[in-house]
């Protein structure tokens, strides 16, 4: 994956979470994987010195800040074993995600309902 596709993937996920992630927990876990790929890029010592890494890091930090604002304050995974973006679920989501998080982790999130556009 290119750095641009990683940024676009992360931005798409953040956008979805800001308005309420509407898919199930399996899809959420799959979609959030892009942030793990970004983490590997950011920690790659060979890439660290490349000039474009500063702009990449800046974009990631801005998206990370937006994503942090989407998260619940109730952890679902241990913070000492998982990266921060996996520890907390989104604050709001569709019925499927909310039911999955409650069933799997015992944590409630706000349910939002979206209707198809006319």
Secondary structure, 3 states (H helix, E strand, C coil): CCHHHHHHHHHHHHHHHHHCECCCHHHHHHHHHHHHHHHHHHCCHHHHCCCHHHHHHHHHHHHHHHHHCCEEEEECCCCCCCCHHHHEEECEECHHHHHHHHHHHCCCCEECCCCCCC
